C-alpha cells in the first residue's frame, strides 16, 4: 500500500481492519513519524528547525508563521494540515491518522490531545479502527489540556475552556467548557471570513 492509497482509504472513513494491509501500512508509517518527533523533541530547536521538522512530519511545507513549542507528539503526521499563524503550545498530542486540519490563526493550549480514530466496539474486532477527521476552525482557541474526540469540528473563533472534553461540534464564535463540553455563551465577536 502507498501513502496516497492509505490517505484515500482513511479520508473516506473506511475502517482500518486489524492485521490488514492498511493496518500494517499505518504501523510502518508511524515509525517514520516517531523518528521525526523524536528529533523534534530532543534538545533545543530554533523556530526554523521546528518548522522544517514539521514539514518533514506532515509531508508538506509548513508556513513560516506557524509556531510550535516542543515537545509535540504525532503518530502519523501525513494527515495533519496546519494553517498560517497557528500556534501549538508544549506537550500536545495529535493522533492525525484520521485527519486533523488546524485553521489559520488557531491557538492550541499546552497538553491538548486531538484524536481521530475509534476502536471497534466488538471485543473480537477491537484492533479495527474507524477514522473520523477533526477540524479546528480559523482563530479558534483551545485552552490547556483540552481533549477533542474523533469527528468533531470546532467552529471559527470558538473558545474551548481548559480541561474540556469536546465530544460534539462547537459552533463558531462560542465558548464551550466542561466534560463533556457544552456551550457556555457567545464570545461576543464575529470571526471575519477569510
C-alpha positions as CSV (number, residue, x, y, z in Angstrom):
1,X,0.0,0.0,0.0
2,X,1.2,3.5,-0.8
3,X,0.6,6.7,1.2
4,X,-2.0,8.2,-1.2
5,X,-3.9,4.9,-1.2
6,X,-3.9,4.8,2.6
7,X,-5.0,8.5,2.8
8,X,-7.8,7.9,0.4
9,X,-8.9,4.9,2.5
10,X,-9.0,6.8,5.8
11,X,-10.2,10.1,4.4
12,X,-13.4,8.4,3.1
13,X,-13.9,7.0,6.6
14,X,-13.2,3.4,5.8
15,X,-12.4,1.1,8.6
16,X,-8.7,0.1,9.1
17,X,-9.1,-3.6,9.9
18,X,-6.6,-5.0,12.4
19,X,-4.0,-7.1,10.5
20,X,-5.0,-5.7,7.1
21,X,-2.5,-4.2,4.6
22,X,-3.8,-0.7,5.7
23,X,-3.2,-1.5,9.3
24,X,0.4,-2.7,8.5
25,X,1.0,0.4,6.4
26,X,-0.2,2.6,9.3
27,X,2.2,1.0,11.7
28,X,5.1,1.3,9.3
29,X,4.3,4.9,8.7
30,X,4.1,5.5,12.4
31,X,7.8,4.6,12.7
32,X,8.7,7.4,10.3
33,X,6.6,9.9,12.3
34,X,8.1,8.7,15.6
35,X,11.6,9.3,14.2
36,X,10.8,12.9,13.2
37,X,9.0,13.5,16.5
38,X,12.0,12.1,18.5
39,X,14.3,14.5,16.6
40,X,11.9,17.4,17.3
41,X,11.7,16.7,21.0
42,X,15.4,16.0,21.6
43,X,17.3,19.2,22.5
44,X,16.7,22.8,21.6
45,X,15.4,23.6,18.1
46,X,15.2,27.0,16.6
47,X,11.7,28.1,15.2
48,X,13.0,27.4,11.7
49,X,14.2,24.0,12.6
50,X,10.9,23.2,14.3
51,X,9.0,24.2,11.1
52,X,11.4,22.1,8.9
53,X,10.8,19.1,11.1
54,X,7.0,19.7,11.0
55,X,7.3,19.9,7.2
56,X,9.0,16.5,7.2
57,X,6.4,15.1,9.5
58,X,3.4,16.3,7.5
59,X,5.0,15.9,4.1
60,X,4.0,19.5,3.1
61,X,5.6,22.9,3.6
62,X,4.6,24.5,6.9
63,X,4.1,28.3,6.7
64,X,6.8,30.4,8.3
65,X,4.2,32.0,10.6
66,X,3.5,28.6,12.3
67,X,5.0,28.3,15.8
68,X,5.2,25.2,18.0
69,X,6.8,24.7,21.4
70,X,8.1,21.2,21.8
71,X,7.5,18.6,23.0
72,X,5.0,17.6,20.4
73,X,3.7,14.1,19.6
74,X,2.1,12.7,16.4
75,X,1.8,9.1,15.5
76,X,1.3,9.6,11.7
77,X,1.9,13.2,10.6
78,X,0.9,12.8,6.9
79,X,-2.8,13.6,7.6
80,X,-2.1,16.8,9.6
81,X,-2.6,20.2,8.0
82,X,-1.6,23.4,9.8
83,X,-2.8,26.8,8.6
84,X,-0.9,30.1,8.6
85,X,-0.3,31.7,12.0
86,X,-1.1,28.6,14.0
87,X,0.4,28.3,17.5
88,X,0.7,25.0,19.3
89,X,2.0,25.1,22.9
90,X,4.0,22.4,24.7
91,X,3.1,18.8,25.3
92,X,0.3,18.4,22.7
93,X,-0.6,15.0,21.2
94,X,-2.2,14.8,17.8
95,X,-3.4,11.4,16.6
96,X,-3.8,12.6,13.0
97,X,-4.2,9.3,11.1
98,X,-7.9,10.1,10.6
99,X,-7.1,13.7,9.6
100,X,-6.6,16.9,11.6
101,X,-7.0,20.3,10.0
102,X,-6.0,23.4,12.1
103,X,-7.3,26.6,10.6
104,X,-5.3,29.9,10.2
105,X,-4.6,31.7,13.4
106,X,-5.7,28.9,15.7
107,X,-4.2,28.7,19.2
108,X,-3.8,25.2,20.8
109,X,-3.1,25.2,24.5
110,X,-0.5,23.1,26.2
111,X,-1.2,19.4,26.9
112,X,-4.1,19.3,24.3
113,X,-5.0,15.9,22.8
114,X,-6.7,15.6,19.5
115,X,-7.8,12.1,18.4
116,X,-9.1,10.8,15.1
117,X,-9.5,7.0,15.4
118,X,-12.1,5.0,17.2
119,X,-11.5,1.3,18.0
120,X,-14.1,-1.3,17.2
121,X,-16.7,-2.0,20.0
122,X,-16.8,-5.7,19.4
123,X,-14.0,-7.1,21.6
124,X,-13.2,-9.6,18.8
125,X,-12.6,-6.7,16.4
126,X,-11.1,-4.2,18.9
127,X,-8.0,-3.8,16.7
128,X,-10.2,-2.3,14.0
129,X,-10.1,1.4,13.8
130,X,-12.6,3.8,12.2
131,X,-11.2,7.2,11.2
132,X,-13.1,10.5,11.7
133,X,-11.4,13.8,11.0
134,X,-11.1,16.7,13.3
135,X,-11.3,20.3,12.1
136,X,-10.3,23.2,14.3
137,X,-11.5,26.5,12.8
138,X,-9.7,29.7,12.0
139,X,-8.8,31.7,15.1
140,X,-10.2,29.1,17.4
141,X,-8.6,28.9,20.8
142,X,-8.3,25.6,22.7
143,X,-7.2,26.1,26.3
144,X,-4.8,23.9,28.2
145,X,-5.4,20.2,28.5
146,X,-8.4,20.0,26.1
147,X,-9.3,16.7,24.6
148,X,-11.0,16.5,21.2
149,X,-12.5,13.2,20.1
150,X,-12.8,11.9,16.6
151,X,-15.2,13.5,14.1
152,X,-15.5,16.9,15.8
153,X,-15.5,20.3,14.1
154,X,-14.7,23.4,16.2
155,X,-16.0,26.5,14.5
156,X,-14.1,29.6,13.6
157,X,-13.4,31.9,16.5
158,X,-14.6,29.4,19.1
159,X,-13.0,29.2,22.6
160,X,-12.7,25.8,24.3
161,X,-12.1,26.1,28.1
162,X,-9.2,24.4,29.8
163,X,-9.7,20.8,30.6
164,X,-12.8,20.4,28.4
165,X,-13.6,17.2,26.6
166,X,-15.1,18.1,23.2
167,X,-17.4,15.3,22.1
168,X,-19.5,17.1,19.5
169,X,-19.3,20.0,17.1
170,X,-18.7,23.5,18.6
171,X,-20.5,26.4,16.8
172,X,-18.4,29.3,15.6
173,X,-17.8,32.2,18.0
174,X,-19.0,30.4,21.1
175,X,-17.3,29.5,24.4
176,X,-17.6,25.8,25.5
177,X,-16.4,24.3,28.7
178,X,-16.8,21.1,30.8
179,X,-16.8,17.4,30.5
180,X,-18.4,16.9,28.1
181,X,-18.0,20.4,26.7
182,X,-21.2,22.4,26.5
183,X,-21.9,25.9,25.1
184,X,-21.5,28.5,27.9
185,X,-22.1,31.6,25.9
186,X,-21.3,33.5,22.7
187,X,-17.8,35.1,22.5
188,X,-19.4,38.5,21.6
189,X,-17.3,38.6,18.5
190,X,-17.8,37.5,14.9
191,X,-14.9,35.9,13.2
192,X,-14.3,37.7,9.9
193,X,-14.3,35.4,6.9
194,X,-11.0,34.9,5.1
